[in-house]
Amino acid sequence: MIFDFRLKVFYTVSQKLSFTKAANELFITQPAVTKHINELEHQLGVALFKRHGNSISLTLPGQVLVRYAEQIFQMYAALENELAEFSAETSGNIRIGASTTLAQYVLPKILALFKSTHPSVQISFFTGNSEQIEQQIIHEKIDVALVEGISHHPQIMYEPFVKDEIVLVTRTNNKLAAKAETKAEQLHTIPLVLREHGSGTLDVVYQALAQINIHPKELNIEIQLENTESIKQYLMHSNCAAFLSIHSITSELHQNQLSILDIKSLDIYRTFQFIQLHGQTNKLVLLFKRFCMSHYNFK
């Protein structure tokens, strides 16, 4: 990037609210971070941070600078991407987001192949639940993302990527796994581990259950956790079951650690989707989406 590094230091500190964490992320020393911030404050003639012992917070001028810094970074990224179109070698910056399941189980391999194929492209990668990623798209913090939810914001363009199935699973030595099939009306008797509110997986599960007249209040929810790995570990040490993407449990199924519980008259499918703001696209976003489509196994 061609913007002033001092501005990047300030923005990193503003997001981490820690000189030490900012230094670690930027691969510079903490005194160097302090020096950059002091010089920027002297240059602007205002204090950007309030010091409270070991903690810091943004001043009002600091909050203003954060807002403009984000706009400056977006403009520089757009400039680099547009100039890259004149180069024979694909280069530039792309900010990619992904909701949790995709970030953990689908995208890592694709990102590695993409970077290997296009080494001059700089990738920034962000994760969160579907709701958080959609908000980052709306606020132009990321250029393109992949999500697993069913919401449809009017500002966002949605394009299908690949089909996914959500299945109910439990540890293999749980007595629930011995049943060949469970009736849907018996679901309320099974202790469940669910994803947190705002999760795309949870939205899809609740919508599917509503279609067979099962309300969330009727479920026996033991706990809600924020990521799939935590849920899988919880299942290994409990008699609970959980609704999880088939993509996230292939290893545990092969190792006979988890088993799928067949629920009569309940099949839950969804489509992973690309999302971006309407009317906003560039060469790198199109390139990345085409790469994903051509490098994913659509079994």
Secondary structure, DSSP 8 states (H G I E B T S, - for coil): --S-HHHHHHHHHHHH--HHHHHHHHTS-HHHHHHHHHHHHHHHTS--EEEETTEEEE-HHHHHHHHHHHHHHHHHHHHHHHHHTTSSS--EEEEEEEEHHHHHHTHHHHHHHHHHH-TTEEEEEEEE-HHHHHHHHHTTS-SEEEE------TTEEEEEEEEEEEEEEEETTSGGGG-S-EEGGGGGGSEEEEE-TT-HHHHHHHHHHHHTT--GGGSEEEEEESSHHHHHHHHHTSS-EEEEEGGGSHHHHHTTSEEEE-EET--EEEEEEEEEETT---HHHHHHHHHHHHHS---
